[in-house]
Amino acid sequence: MNTLDIKERCRVIGALVEGNSVRSVERMTGIHRDTIIRLMLRVGEGCSRLMDEKMRGLTCERLQLDELWAFVGMKQKRAAQLPERGEFGDAYTFVALDADTKLVPCFHVGRRTAADTAIFINDLRDRVINRPQITTDAFIPYYDAIMAAFGNRCDYAQIVKVFASDLNVGRGRYSPPKMIRSETEELIGLPDERHISTSFVERQNLSVRMECRRFTRLTNAFSKKLANLKASVALHYGHYNFVRVHRTLRMTPAMAAGVADHLWTVQELIENANSN
């Protein structure tokens, strides 16, 4: 990796954040896959530190939270049969999205448990200085985590969706389930009903699956190590926040939120990640 010049590193990172697998990048660039993975780990870990530093003192009026499923090594059904599961099995990426600027102020890769939910919510609280309106799905640990972290310093509501699959009807093997109905529940403060939604963060999850190959379903591009998944997620969100122009905003989310004053290039992202 140390022998790659900056142009080669930009080619590799640029290809990875556009949804290419490690082996396809190897074929396109002629750079060995082990070198590509080492570069991804280094830049991804740097992006994590970079965002930890930059995403502070934020004013986010409307936050939408969600979890994005992936797995490490093998799916949960098979991992549950192992004597010790270790890092294998389901891995969820908790993500927060500012509905106005489309900024992702924080994320967390872990299990879908109360402990990991609390880590994620506490991290979010440390980054936001105003009283936000927060919307989540009906995942039970959210309420306790948000109450413990924010107390009454937020307005919080949940969206409860009932899908046809919950009723065992109307779903094929790979087709998405049909939503039967949606209900909202106001839990803390006085959330504005007009803005109780998770639509933006769910749409952003599609971008993750399109642009981060490890989240593509029905392929063999899944992560074999948890560290690789964490680095890949950090690289994606670093690129998403600072480099990728949002088509609606016509600027990056970091620019819209006042975190950055100009459009970053992939080279700037790599250099700033390496300096952290």
N, C-alpha and C positions, 0 to 999 in steps of 0.2 A: 504494500500500500504506500509506503514512504517513497517509492520510486515513481509514483504517478505524478505527473505535473498537474497544474490546476485545471487545464483544459480537459484532461482525461477524467479528473475527479468530477468536474461539472457534467461531463457526458454521462458518467455512471449514475450520479445522484439524480440528474434530470430524467434519465430513463426509469429509475426506480419510482420516482414520485408520479410518473405518468402511468403507472399500473403494470409495468413489465416485471416479470419474474427474474430471479437471480440468474437462472440459466439462459433466459432469452437475452439478458444484458451481456452475459458472457459471449454469446454468439454474435451480438451486434458490435461489441467493442473489441473482442479478442483478448479481454482481460480475464484472468482466471477467477472462477467463482469464489474461491477462498479470499482472494484480495477484495472482491466486491463486498463480501460479507463483512470483512474487517473494516472497510471504509464505511459501510452503512452503520455498523456499531459505533464507530468513532463519531461520525457526524450526528447520528441519532441521539446518542448520549449528550453530545454538545448542544443539540437543539432543546433537549429536556432542561438542561441547565440554563440555556438562554431564555427560554420562556418562563422559567421559574424566577429569573431576575427581572424580565421586562413586564410580566403580567402582575403588576402591583399598583395599588392605589386606583383601581378601575371604578368607573361609574357605569354600571350596567342596570338599566331600568327594568328590562324584561329578560329573565333567564329561563331557558328551556333545557331540561336535563333528560338524559336517556342513557341506555346501556346497549352496547354493540357486541354481539356474540362472535367469538372465534374459538379455536381450540389449539392446543399445543401438543404435538406428537401423535395424539390419537383422540378420538371423540370420547365423551364422558362415559358412555356405556361400556366401552372396552377398558378405559382407565380405572373404572370402579372395580374391575376384577383383579387388579394388581394388588400384591401384598402391601405395597406402599405406593401411593399415587404420585407423590412428589409434585413436579410442576406440570405433569401431563393432564390432559382433559380440558374441560371448558375453561375459557379465559374471557372475561368481559371487560370491555373498555367503557368506563363511565365517562361521559363527556357533558360539558356545559357549553351552551351557545347563547350569545347575546343576540336577541331577535332583531335588534336595530342595526348594529354594526356587523353582525355575523361573525364576530370574534369568538374564538374558543379560548377562554381565559385559563381553563385547566382541564385536565383529564387524568384518569387513573386506570391502570391495567391491573386486574386482580380477579378474585372470585366474586360471584354475585351473592355476597353475604352482608350481614349487618356491619361487621368490622370494616370491610372494604368500603361500604357505603359511607360510614362515618369518616374514614380517612379522606375520601373524596369531598364530602361536604365541608369538613374542617378546612381543607385546602382552599376551597372556593370562598369560604368566609374570610380567610386571611387576605384575599385579593380584592374584595369588593368593599368600597367605603360608604356606599349609599344604602338606602333601604330598597332592595330589589323586589320585584314580583317574580316568584318562582313557580314554574309548572313542571310536574313530573307525571309519569304513568303511575299505576296503582301498586308498584312494588312496595311492600309493607315497610321495610326498614327506612325508607325515605323520611317518613314523618318524624320518627324519633331522632334521626340524625340531624334534620333541619331544625327541630325544636331545641336540641342540645347546643347546636352551633350558633344559630341566629336568635333563638328565643322569639320575642315579639318584634324583632327588628327586620321583619320581612313580611311580605304578603304571599301566602302559599296556597296553591290549589292543585288537586290531582284530576287527571282525566282517566276515567274507567271505561275501557272499550270491551265490548262483548263481540267475539268473532264467531262465525259459523263453525269453526273447528272446535270451539268450546262445547258446541252442541252436537258435535260429530256428524255434521251434515255440510254439504256444499264445498268440499275441498278435494282436489286431486292430489296426487303424490307430490308434485313439485309446484303446483299452482298456489298463489297466495290465498289465505283465507278471506272470506267475505265478511266485512264488518256489519254486524246486525244493528248495533246502536252504540252511542257514546254518551256518557254522563259525566258531569263535573261535580267536584266536591270541594268547597272552600274550607280550609282547615286552620289557617293562621291569618290573622289580620283581615283586610278587606281587599282581596284581589279583584281587579277589574275583569268582569266577565268577558269583555270583548277580546281580552288578551290571554285568556286561559287556553293555551294551545301548545302542542309539541310538534307542530308541522314543520317548522324550520329545522329543528335538530334532527328530525327523522329524514328530511330531505338531505341534510348534510351527511347523514349516515350512508346514504346512497353514494355520495361522492367518495367516501372512504372506501367502499367496496369496489368502486370503479378505478380508484387511483392508488390503492394499496393492495397489491396482489395477494397478500396473505389472508385477506378477508373474502376473496372470491370463492363462492360456493362450488362444490362438485368438481374440485381440481385437486392436484397433489402439491399445490403451492403453499400449503399451510406451514406455519412455523414449527420447526423441530425442537427449538429451544425457546424458553420464555424470554430470555434476554434479547433474542432476535426480534420477537414480537414487540417488546417494549421499545426497542430502538426504532423499528419500522413505524410504529404509531407516532413516536415523537418526531421523526423525520417528516411524516405526513403533515402533522399539525403545524410544525415549524414552517414548512413550505406553504401550507394553506393560509396561515396568518400573515406571512411577510412577503411572499413571492407571487402567489397566484391571484390574479385580478378577478374579483367577484363580478360577474356579468351584470348584476343588477346595480351594484354600488359604483361600478367602473373604477374601482380602486381596491386595494387589499383591505381585509378586515382590520389589520393593524393600523393602517392609515385612517380608516373611518373612525377608529376608537381613539386616535391620537397617540398611539403607542409608537408609531413610526411616522417620519415626515416625508418619506419618499418610497417609491417602489423598489424593493430589493431584487437583485438578481440571484440566481442560484449560487454564483461565486461568492456574493456577499453573505449568503446564508452559511455556506461552508466556512468562510473565514471567520464570521462571528461565532459560529458553533465551536470552532477550533480554539478560539481565544478565551472561551469560558471554561 
